[in-house]
């Protein structure tokens, strides 16, 4: 695909708020004849900075007006576990509620119904921890925000922290009781 056409299509999507893509998304956007030509185009676009490969099979539009948003890491996380239910929990959620003393600056901790894993990206580290909780149970314990991912309630985040065996010594239990 010609770079000018790729930029045009990606600019159009960026104006609608779509700037994080999976490999299969780009295959649909670029309409290449074969996987090989798609991969060649993606490699060329990554080399020129048009696309930024942030994880295996996940790309960020390099010229996006939105990519410097704090939500970018959440969009990347959503792309990494597309098809699974993911929500912010553990230290990231508890930090946002102000009940732990340390703030995870470059790390996003998530619970997922998908596979666990840790991904180091240019936007921060994304840590997925698997949960066996049902979607119905999860939905009763999370809060919708204006971000791409929902956030666990204070009590659900603490319960998740305990359930996965993480350190709870940093949690201010008095702040947990305040509401």
Rosetta blueprint (number, residue, H / E / L):
1 X L
2 X L
3 X H
4 X H
5 X H
6 X H
7 X H
8 X H
9 X H
10 X H
11 X H
12 X H
13 X H
14 X H
15 X H
16 X L
17 X L
18 X L
19 X L
20 X E
21 X E
22 X E
23 X H
24 X H
25 X H
26 X H
27 X H
28 X H
29 X H
30 X H
31 X L
32 X L
33 X L
34 X L
35 X H
36 X H
37 X H
38 X H
39 X H
40 X H
41 X H
42 X H
43 X H
44 X H
45 X H
46 X H
47 X H
48 X H
49 X L
50 X L
51 X E
52 X E
53 X E
54 X E
55 X E
56 X L
57 X L
58 X E
59 X E
60 X E
61 X E
62 X L
63 X L
64 X L
65 X L
66 X L
67 X L
68 X L
69 X L
70 X L
71 X L
72 X H
73 X H
74 X H
75 X H
76 X H
77 X H
78 X H
79 X H
80 X H
81 X L
82 X L
83 X L
84 X L
85 X L
86 X E
87 X E
88 X E
89 X L
90 X H
91 X H
92 X H
93 X H
94 X H
95 X H
96 X H
97 X L
98 X L
99 X L
100 X E
101 X L
102 X L
103 X L
104 X L
105 X L
106 X L
107 X E
108 X E
109 X E
110 X E
111 X E
112 X E
113 X L
114 X L
115 X L
116 X L
117 X E
118 X E
119 X E
120 X E
121 X E
122 X L
123 X L
124 X E
125 X E
126 X E
127 X E
128 X E
129 X E
130 X E
131 X L
132 X L
133 X L
134 X L
135 X H
136 X H
137 X H
138 X H
139 X H
140 X L
141 X L
142 X E
143 X E
144 X L
145 X L
146 X L
147 X L
148 X L
149 X L
150 X E
151 X E
152 X E
153 X L
154 X H
155 X H
156 X H
157 X H
158 X H
159 X H
160 X H
161 X H
162 X H
163 X H
164 X L
165 X L
166 X L
167 X L
168 X L
169 X L
170 X L
171 X E
172 X L
173 X H
174 X H
175 X H
176 X H
177 X H
178 X L
179 X L
